[in-house]
Amino acid sequence: MKDKLITPSYCFILAANFLLYFGFWLMMPVLPFYLAEEFQADKTTIGIVLSCYTIAALCIRPFSGYLLDTFARKPLYLTAYFVFTAIFGGYLVASTLTLFILFRIIHGLSFGTVTVGGNTIVIDIMPSSRRGEGLGYYGLANNTAMSIGPMVGLFMHDASVGYPVIFCTSMFSCLLGMLCAWLVKTPYKPPVKRDPISLDRFILLKGLPAGLSLLLLSIPYGMTTNYVAMYAQQIGMDVSTGFFFTFMAVGMAVSRLFSGRLVDHGKITQVIGAGLYLVIASFFLLAGCVYLIQWDATVCSILFFGIALMLGVGFGIMFPAYNTLFVNLAPNKQRGTATSTYLTSWDVGIGIGMLAGGYIAEISSFDKAYLFGACLTIVSTCYFHLKVSPHYHKNKMR
């Protein structure tokens, strides 16, 4: 019973995490269309607006990690969750692009805090012996929402559902998630004596090499989640791009059948390595779709969804492994800081991907953006094997 993983609180935190990400990612692939139609924004402007939340999340994450390590975690988590949910209502009344950007920034600040809070709380309520498996399921809830959400949003958009209805759907999802978060029972956290303020109170310095590898990896991921529908449209692919995210979700679900247990058996770097090779192949194939469709549109469409499945498996096995890697490099009193550093690295890459994807598409095309992203995954893989893996095995604490 001591090592029991599936408890009511664990189930509630999974549901809260899924509904949070589902609400947010449901509107993400729709926003480029909304900004273009409502505010006549060009691709570069769209990239800037979309990345505002990531920049804001990046700014708040180190401080949120410190606060979560210092004070009671659940009240901070619930407060951030409430603000995050309320901002969807702000999008409904944003009549100018400036006001919309302001709401995106506030959304990013609350997103940066609520995600660090959720990731830290789930570690608190699970047995350490099953951390890899537990984080795997938690990541599955997260990543499945990040795959299903865009699919639902695109289906709603293609069905000519109004943008206010899409925003309200996102808000309702997060309201349900906030209720689940409120039902989570967290263990008592005694007051801690904090060391003098220093850089490693906000950033896990031992996690910086892994953070750079993860950042490079998340740049093409950010391009994919935000622009893959526009890319398919640009090259003339006659498919329902919402299914791209469905296949990503299937790949992530399949990966969780084995990856978490492998991580718990100490094969963290091996799991990440396998995922990296899958992702490299996927992004090169995605960039090549622009040429393949000229040869055979049917084969290109089949490959397009096969790429989504491969991306789902690749990222699905790497997410919990990377998360566990960061946590294993930190003492227990710095769990929040470790989680913050992990998520900050990911968010920086996502933000760069949004900006770079829009900019490269503006001056060239989306296939060149994905080719650039594929090259970054090679750099990330080489750096991981040469620097990150040896550094982890030398400095891990558990």
Residue pairs with C-beta under 8 A, 6 or more apart in sequence:
2 127
3 127
3 129
3 130
4 127
5 126
5 127
5 130
5 133
5 134
5 137
7 125
8 183
8 185
9 125
9 183
9 184
9 185
9 186
10 122
10 125
10 126
10 134
12 180
12 181
12 183
12 184
13 118
13 121
13 122
13 125
13 138
13 180
13 181
13 184
14 122
14 137
14 138
14 141
15 141
15 177
15 180
16 81
16 118
16 177
16 178
16 180
16 181
16 184
17 118
17 122
17 138
17 141
17 142
17 145
17 177
18 141
18 142
18 144
18 145
18 177
19 145
19 173
19 174
19 176
19 177
19 180
20 81
20 84
20 114
20 115
20 118
20 145
20 173
20 174
20 177
21 141
21 142
21 145
21 146
21 149
22 145
22 148
22 149
22 152
22 173
22 177
23 85
23 88
23 149
23 169
23 170
23 171
23 172
23 173
23 174
23 177
24 84
24 111
24 149
24 170
24 174
25 145
25 146
25 147
25 149
25 150
25 153
25 225
26 149
26 150
26 152
26 153
26 156
26 166
26 169
26 170
26 173
27 91
27 153
27 166
27 167
27 170
28 50
28 149
28 150
28 153
28 225
28 226
29 150
29 153
29 154
29 157
29 225
29 226
29 228
29 229
30 153
30 154
30 156
30 157
30 163
30 166
31 46
31 49
31 50
32 46
32 50
32 226
32 227
32 230
33 157
34 163
35 41
35 45
35 46
35 49
35 97
35 100
36 42
36 46
38 163
39 97
39 100
41 49
41 97
42 362
43 358
43 359
43 361
43 362
44 358
44 359
44 362
45 97
46 358
47 354
47 355
47 356
47 357
47 358
47 359
48 355
48 358
49 97
49 100
49 101
49 104
50 104
50 226
50 354
50 358
51 351
51 352
51 354
51 355
52 101
52 104
52 105
52 108
53 104
53 105
53 107
53 108
53 111
54 108
54 222
54 347
54 348
54 350
54 351
54 354
55 105
55 108
55 351
56 104
56 105
56 106
56 107
56 108
56 109
56 111
56 112
57 108
57 109
57 111
57 112
57 115
57 343
57 344
57 347
58 112
58 344
58 347
58 348
58 351
59 109
59 112
60 108
60 109
60 112
60 113
61 112
61 113
61 116
61 340
61 341
61 343
61 344
61 347
62 202
62 203
62 337
62 340
62 341
62 344
63 202
64 76
64 80
64 112
64 113
64 116
64 117
64 336
64 340
65 116
65 120
65 202
65 336
65 337
65 338
65 339
65 340
65 341
66 201
66 202
66 336
66 337
66 340
67 76
67 336
68 76
68 77
68 116
68 117
68 120
68 336
68 340
69 192
69 201
69 333
69 334
69 335
69 336
69 337
70 192
70 194
72 189
73 117
73 120
73 121
73 124
73 186
73 189
73 336
74 121
74 184
74 186
76 113
76 117
77 113
77 114
77 117
77 118
77 121
77 181
78 178
78 181
78 182
80 110
80 113
80 114
80 117
81 110
81 114
81 117
81 174
81 177
81 178
81 181
82 178
83 106
83 109
83 110
84 107
84 110
84 111
84 114
84 174
85 171
85 174
85 175
85 177
85 178
87 103
87 106
87 107
87 110
88 167
88 168
88 170
88 171
88 174
89 167
89 171
90 103
90 106
91 100
91 103
91 167
92 164
92 167
92 168
93 99
94 100
94 102
94 103
112 343
112 347
115 343
116 336
116 339
116 340
116 343
118 181
119 138
119 323
119 339
119 342
119 343
120 335
120 336
120 339
121 184
121 186
122 134
122 135
122 138
123 131
123 134
123 135
123 327
123 335
123 339
124 186
124 187
124 189
124 335
125 184
125 185
125 186
125 187
126 134
126 135
127 134
128 398
129 264
130 264
131 264
131 324
131 327
132 260
132 261
132 262
132 263
132 264
132 268
132 320
132 321
132 324
133 260
133 261
133 263
133 264
134 260
135 260
135 263
135 320
135 323
135 324
136 256
136 259
136 260
136 263
136 320
137 256
137 260
138 320
139 256
139 316
139 319
139 320
139 323
140 252
140 253
140 256
140 316
142 319
143 249
143 252
143 312
143 315
143 316
143 319
144 249
144 252
144 253
146 225
147 245
147 246
147 248
147 249
147 252
147 312
148 245
148 246
148 249
149 245
150 225
150 242
150 245
151 242
151 243
151 244
151 245
151 246
151 249
152 242
153 166
153 242
154 229
154 240
154 241
154 242
154 245
155 240
155 242
156 165
156 166
156 169
157 166
158 240
158 242
192 333
194 201
195 201
199 205
200 334
200 337
201 337
202 337
202 340
203 337
203 340
203 341
203 344
204 326
204 329
204 330
204 334
204 337
204 338
204 340
204 341
206 329
206 330
206 391
206 395
207 325
207 326
207 329
207 330
207 338
207 341
207 342
207 345
208 341
209 383
209 387
209 388
209 391
210 322
210 325
210 326
210 329
210 345
210 384
210 388
210 391
210 392
211 326
211 341
211 342
211 344
211 345
212 345
212 383
213 380
213 383
213 384
213 387
213 388
214 322
214 342
214 345
214 346
214 349
214 380
215 345
215 346
215 348
215 349
215 352
216 349
216 376
216 377
216 379
216 380
216 383
217 276
217 279
217 318
217 349
217 376
217 377
217 380
218 345
218 346
218 347
218 348
218 349
218 350
218 353
219 349
219 350
219 352
219 353
219 356
219 373
219 376
220 279
220 283
220 353
220 370
220 372
220 373
220 374
220 376
220 377
221 315
221 349
221 350
221 353
222 349
222 350
222 351
222 352
222 353
222 354
222 357
223 353
223 354
223 356
223 357
223 366
223 369
223 370
223 373
224 286
224 311
224 353
224 370
224 373
225 350
226 353
226 354
226 357
227 357
227 358
227 361
227 366
227 369
228 241
228 244
228 286
229 241
229 244
230 361
230 366
231 289
231 366
231 367
231 370
232 239
232 241
232 244
232 304
233 241
234 361
234 365
234 366
235 289
235 290
235 293
235 366
235 367
236 293
236 297
237 289
237 293
237 297
237 300
237 301
237 304
238 297
238 301
239 301
239 304
239 305
243 305
243 308
244 304
244 305
244 308
245 308
246 308
247 305
247 306
247 308
247 309
247 312
248 308
248 309
248 311
248 312
248 315
249 312
250 309
250 312
251 308
251 309
251 310
251 311
251 312
251 313
251 314
251 316
252 312
252 313
252 315
252 316
253 312
253 316
254 312
254 313
254 316
255 312
255 313
255 314
255 316
255 317
256 316
256 320
258 317
259 271
259 316
259 317
259 320
259 321
260 320
262 270
262 271
263 271
263 320
263 321
263 324
268 321
268 324
268 325
268 328
268 392
269 325
269 384
269 388
269 389
269 392
269 393
271 317
271 318
271 321
272 317
272 318
272 321
272 322
272 325
272 384
273 381
273 384
273 385
273 389
274 317
275 313
275 314
275 315
275 316
275 317
275 318
275 321
276 314
276 318
276 377
276 380
276 381
276 384
277 314
277 381
278 310
278 311
278 313
278 314
279 310
279 311
279 314
279 315
279 318
279 377
280 374
280 377
280 378
280 381
281 310
282 307
282 310
282 311
282 314
283 370
283 373
283 374
283 377
284 371
284 374
285 303
285 307
285 310
286 304
286 307
286 370
286 374
287 367
287 368
287 370
287 371
287 373
287 374
288 367
289 300
289 303
289 304
289 307
289 367
290 365
290 367
292 299
292 300
292 303
293 300
322 342
323 339
323 342
325 392
326 338
326 339
326 341
326 342
327 335
327 338
327 339
327 342
328 392
328 396
328 397
328 398
329 338
329 392
329 395
329 396
329 397
330 337
330 338
330 397
331 397
353 373
356 369
356 372
357 366
357 369
357 373
360 366
360 368
360 369
360 372
361 368
361 369
